[in-house]
Amino acid sequence: MSPQEQASDRPRDLADWPTQSLRGHKLDGHRYTSKEFAEQEWEYMWTRIWLLLGREDEMPNPGDWQQEEVGRESILMVRQKDGGIKAFYNVCQHRGQRLVTEKKGHIARFICPYHSWAWNPDGSLDFVQDADDFPDGNPCGKLVLEEIPSETFAGFVWVNMNPDCVSLREFLGPVWDEWEAYGIEKWKRYVAKTTMVPVNWKVVLDNFNESYHVNTVHRPKGDDVEKLRIHSGVDTRYKTTRFDMANEGHGRMIMLGGYAGPAIDKEGAIGEPLASILTEWELDPADFSSRGEATREALQAARRKLGPDKGYDYFENLNDSQLTDAYHYTLFPNFAVSLWVDGFHFLRARPHPTDPEQCLFDNWWYAPDPEGVSSPVRTTAGLVERGAAVDHEEFEAGTQTMGLTIDQDMSIFPGQQLSMRSRGYRGSYLGGQETRVSRLHELIDDYIEGKRS
């Protein structure tokens, strides 16, 4: 295939992101093992950027709250009487006790378990016992919980520990408008799995910042395995994949989807799961026997025509490429998303509070829930009944499955982490399709050196 033909295969419906000038990075092993380096990341990067934490629809009523941990900090997010959400450090201002240890709940007041100081949902202090015993006067009216800048977007709560931060929209840059088209704030969660992984958080994000591993780690291993894959027919060749990097530090990768390449048998018949996807959109898989390359445009046309009647009203906001292709975003520093026309694959790595060789890893899945659609939701953990309630599963790594695709990724992570301490590792040798990995580490260095804030 000529370079001109390769370029014409790339989806060009969305505006290009600016070309970035890269310095190149060796990814030295100490970056993944050093407590000193982890401390620099914490002090100069983690505490100065926007972080995606809670979910709005899990706090529908005033007094509902969620708590999530990032490194050494615990963050409280609380629905207010006016419908907004405020975020606070989960710390009582009396003697530093954490106010809650659970993940979510509902309160009229937060009651500190140590001395029963009572804090209102807006952070004001409502009650202390023996108020007349304080030489400086009653603490009520003087003390408040330490609030953190917070905003909501795409149905999520984002926080920034820097009180002088830029707006979330400025931080997200082009990601804001591209995600807004889907109405993700209306989508429901269908998978929620969290585990502690014995690797530095950057091992996880390095993996999701490149596609070089897809044809090896995620190679189909037979019909039974292939049927469990979330989507088939994705063109994973780097020459037809679009790689973009935003000025704000985020990455975007677009792979052509809807092809019946991996899902076609020796006789040319379309296999699963693409065959079922075609049938759901009133297309006969038999019509595409031995011409799997035609399925992409056919599926785009069918979704464009039938989508609104099926309740997918946001399809009209999307271009044809977005109706089939895999849009993979990496949001600096620790969040990756594969955004499909009907799925939001949420991948997040949070640093361990003290050990740089561990991280908390989340694998969640969100999907739209239009009226009149009863087909199961395809997720990385298999088919899930539409509308089913989903519990948040937290478990030790290896004791349960995270889903086929993520299990494959996790089988690679520990070996890489161990090798970061090897005298034989002299630093990375990166290909062009791994430039977003280099960019991640360049940006971390820029924050540490004070070049970004």
Long-range contacts (C-beta under 8 A, 24 or more apart in sequence): 1-239, 6-239, 6-240, 9-235, 9-240, 9-256, 10-240, 10-241, 10-242, 10-254, 10-256, 11-242, 11-254, 11-256, 11-321, 11-325, 12-242, 13-319, 13-320, 13-321, 13-322, 14-178, 14-254, 14-319, 14-321, 15-174, 16-244, 17-174, 17-244, 17-245, 17-246, 17-247, 17-252, 18-245, 18-246, 18-247, 20-245, 20-247, 20-439, 22-435, 22-438, 22-439, 22-442, 23-438, 23-442, 24-430, 24-438, 25-428, 25-430, 25-437, 25-438, 25-441, 25-442, 25-445, 26-427, 26-428, 27-206, 27-427, 27-428, 27-430, 27-437, 27-438, 27-441, 28-427, 29-419, 29-420, 29-421, 29-422, 29-425, 29-427, 30-420, 31-200, 31-202, 31-420, 31-441, 32-199, 32-200, 32-202, 32-203, 32-356, 32-357, 32-417, 32-420, 33-200, 33-356, 33-357, 33-420, 33-421, 34-356, 35-354, 35-356, 37-356, 38-200, 38-351, 38-356, 40-448, 41-351, 41-444, 41-447, 41-448, 42-71, 42-72, 42-351, 44-447, 44-448, 44-450, 45-333, 45-444, 45-447, 45-448, 46-70, 46-71, 46-161, 46-333, 46-351, 47-161, 47-162, 48-160, 48-161, 48-162, 48-165, 48-447, 48-453, 49-160, 49-162, 49-165, 49-171, 49-332, 49-333, 49-447, 50-151, 50-158, 50-159, 50-160, 50-165, 50-168, 50-171, 50-172, 51-158, 51-159, 51-160, 51-334, 52-156, 52-157, 52-158, 52-331, 52-335, 52-348, 53-77, 53-87, 53-156, 53-157, 53-158, 53-159, 54-85, 54-156, 54-157, 55-155, 55-156, 55-157, 55-189, 56-85, 56-152, 56-155, 56-156, 56-157, 56-185, 57-155, 57-185, 57-188, 58-104, 59-85, 59-104, 61-106, 62-121, 63-106, 63-107, 63-108, 63-121, 64-104, 64-105, 64-106, 65-100, 65-104, 65-105, 65-106, 65-107, 65-121, 66-103, 66-104, 66-157, 67-100, 67-101, 67-102, 67-103, 67-104, 68-103, 69-350, 69-353, 69-360, 70-350, 70-351, 71-350, 71-351, 71-352, 71-353, 72-353, 72-354, 73-161, 74-98, 75-148, 75-159, 76-100, 76-110, 76-145, 77-150, 77-157, 77-159, 78-121, 78-122, 79-121, 80-121, 80-122, 81-121, 81-122, 85-150, 85-152, 85-157, 86-121, 86-122, 86-123, 86-147, 86-150, 87-147, 87-148, 87-149, 87-150, 87-157, 87-159, 88-123, 88-145, 88-146, 88-147, 88-148, 89-145, 89-146, 89-148, 91-145, 91-146, 92-117, 92-119, 93-117, 93-125, 93-139, 93-143, 93-144, 93-145, 93-146, 94-128, 94-139, 94-143, 103-392, 119-145, 123-147, 153-179, 154-179, 154-180, 154-184, 154-185, 155-184, 155-185, 155-186, 155-187, 162-453, 170-248, 171-248, 172-248, 172-250, 172-331, 173-246, 173-247, 173-248, 173-250, 174-246, 174-250, 175-246, 175-248, 175-250, 175-252, 175-329, 175-331, 178-327, 179-339, 181-314, 181-317, 181-318, 181-322, 182-314, 182-317, 182-318, 182-339, 182-344, 183-313, 183-314, 183-317, 183-368, 184-344, 184-366, 186-368, 186-369, 187-344, 187-366, 187-367, 187-368, 187-369, 188-366, 188-367, 188-368, 188-369, 188-387, 189-364, 189-365, 189-366, 189-390, 190-365, 190-366, 190-367, 190-377, 190-379, 190-384, 190-388, 190-390, 191-363, 191-364, 191-365, 191-379, 191-380, 191-381, 191-384, 191-390, 191-403, 192-362, 192-364, 192-390, 192-391, 192-392, 192-393, 193-362, 193-363, 193-364, 193-381, 193-393, 193-394, 193-395, 193-400, 193-402, 193-403, 194-360, 194-361, 194-362, 194-363, 194-392, 194-393, 194-394, 194-395, 195-360, 195-361, 195-394, 195-395, 195-396, 195-397, 195-400, 195-402, 196-352, 196-358, 196-359, 196-360, 196-361, 196-396, 196-397, 197-349, 197-358, 197-359, 197-360, 197-361, 197-397, 197-410, 197-413, 197-414, 198-357, 198-358, 198-397, 198-413, 198-414, 198-417, 199-357, 199-358, 199-359, 199-413, 199-414, 199-416, 199-417, 200-356, 200-357, 200-358, 200-359, 200-417, 200-420, 201-334, 201-349, 201-350, 201-351, 201-352, 201-359, 202-440, 202-441, 202-444, 203-359, 203-413, 203-416, 203-417, 204-347, 204-349, 204-359, 204-361, 204-413, 205-330, 205-333, 205-334, 205-336, 205-349, 205-440, 206-437, 206-440, 207-409, 207-412, 207-413, 208-328, 208-330, 208-336, 208-347, 209-251, 209-330, 209-336, 209-434, 209-436, 209-437, 209-439, 209-440, 210-433, 210-434, 210-436, 210-437, 211-236, 211-238, 211-241, 211-253, 211-255, 211-328, 211-433, 212-238, 212-431, 212-433, 212-434, 213-409, 213-412, 217-408, 217-409, 217-411, 217-412, 218-405, 218-408, 220-262, 223-271, 225-404, 226-262, 226-263, 226-271, 226-272, 227-271, 227-272, 227-273, 228-382, 228-404, 229-273, 229-404, 229-405, 230-343, 230-345, 230-378, 230-379, 230-380, 230-405, 231-257, 231-273, 231-274, 231-326, 231-340, 231-378, 232-260, 232-261, 232-262, 232-263, 232-271, 232-272, 232-273, 232-274, 233-257, 233-258, 233-259, 233-260, 233-261, 233-262, 233-263, 233-274, 233-292, 233-295, 233-296, 234-259, 234-262, 234-326, 235-259, 235-261, 238-432, 238-433, 241-433, 243-433, 243-435, 243-436, 245-435, 245-436, 245-439, 248-332, 249-332, 249-333, 249-439, 249-443, 249-452, 250-329, 250-330, 250-331, 250-332, 251-329, 251-330, 251-436, 251-439, 251-440, 252-327, 252-328, 252-329, 252-330, 253-326, 253-327, 253-328, 253-329, 253-436, 254-321, 254-325, 254-326, 254-327, 254-328, 255-325, 255-326, 255-328, 256-296, 256-324, 256-325, 257-296, 257-324, 257-325, 257-326, 257-340, 258-295, 258-296, 258-297, 258-299, 258-300, 258-324, 258-325, 259-292, 259-293, 259-295, 259-296, 260-288, 260-292, 260-293, 260-295, 261-292, 263-292, 264-290, 264-292, 268-292, 270-295, 273-378, 280-375, 281-306, 282-306, 296-324, 299-323, 299-324, 300-324, 303-341, 310-370, 310-372, 310-373, 311-368, 311-370, 311-371, 311-372, 311-373, 312-342, 312-368, 312-370, 313-370, 314-368, 315-341, 330-436, 330-440, 332-440, 332-443, 333-440, 333-443, 333-444, 342-367, 342-368, 342-378, 343-367, 343-377, 343-378, 343-379, 345-380, 347-406, 357-417, 361-402, 361-410, 363-402, 363-403, 363-406, 379-403, 380-404, 380-405, 380-406
